[in-house]
Amino acid sequence: HTTRRGLVRGLLVQTAAVSGEVMVVLSTVAELPDRMAYVRAMREALPGLVSLILSIQPRHTPEVLGRLHLLWGRLYIEEEIDGIHLRLFARPSIPPTPRATPAWLEAIAGALAAGGGDVILDAACEDGLVPVWLARRTGRVIGIAPDREAMHRAWEHARLNGVDNCLFYTRNPARITAKLVERGERIDAALLTSRRAPAPPALFAALVE
């Protein structure tokens, strides 16, 4: 029997495969009675903990994560995937299997079949993992992030990895792509896959002009 009177909606845990760092996100329907007691208990229970976050989300929404509040540590954990240094945040931007991600990246590179001097467009680059990884294999990569926060993280990932042949924009991939084409930007291959929404017809139209 469900009473619907509980406080906790869920507990999300991320562990970095390489660094071993741990992030815990507690999702609740209301404020914690004693934040500091919870922080102390979690720090004692998890030696690798570097990020402890609270998400207060009312029960009427299906989303587990609401507004995030940092209780202790930092907002991300450090990870390395196929030689790329990454910062993983509470809302995941990469596949949930870091050890299999290199094979996923190789499959993307194989499908694009881009050469060393080509320009690649990633129309849904999230936090920049794919563009930063592809930048080692091609001339230049243009990434379009879903929002400003993701764009700033993409730029930061490029900086952390010493990558200077990536360029990032945010929002409305179709409009940005159309403007790039109008300016005479050459796009040799494009990655249109997104976990959020399918590519709009206007994006395809901008690419074939």
PEURSUL-V941732 format. One record per backbone hydrogen bond with DSSP energy under -0.5 kcal/mol. NH is the residue of the N-H (numbers start at 1). CO is the residue of the C=O. Records with the same first field share a line. If there is no record, write none. Layout:
# PEURSUL-V941732
NH: CO / CO
This chain:
# PEURSUL-V941732
3: 1
9: 27
10: 27
12: 25
14: 23
16: 21
20: 16
22: 48
23: 14
24: 51
25: 12
26: 24 / 53
27: 10 / 25
28: 26 / 55
29: 7
38: 34
39: 35
40: 36
41: 37
42: 38
43: 39
44: 40
45: 41
46: 42
47: 45
49: 46
50: 22
51: 22
52: 72
53: 24
54: 69
55: 26
56: 54 / 67
57: 28 / 55
61: 58
66: 64
67: 56
69: 54
71: 52 / 69
72: 52
74: 50
77: 88
79: 86
81: 84
84: 81
85: 83
86: 79
88: 77 / 86
89: 87
92: 90
100: 97
101: 97 / 98
102: 98
103: 100
104: 100
105: 101
106: 102
107: 103
108: 104
109: 105
110: 106
111: 107
112: 108
113: 109
114: 109
118: 115
120: 118 / 140
121: 189
122: 120 / 142
123: 121 / 191
125: 122 / 144
128: 125
132: 128
133: 129
134: 130
135: 131
136: 133
137: 134
138: 134
139: 115 / 118
140: 118
141: 165
142: 120
143: 141 / 167
144: 122
145: 143 / 169
151: 147
152: 148
153: 149
154: 150
155: 151
156: 152
157: 153
158: 154
159: 155
160: 156
161: 157
162: 159
163: 158
164: 162
167: 141
169: 143
171: 145
176: 172
177: 173
178: 174
179: 175
180: 176
181: 177
182: 178
183: 179
184: 181
185: 180
188: 119 / 186
189: 119
191: 121
192: 190
203: 200
204: 200
205: 201
206: 202
207: 203
208: 204
209: 205
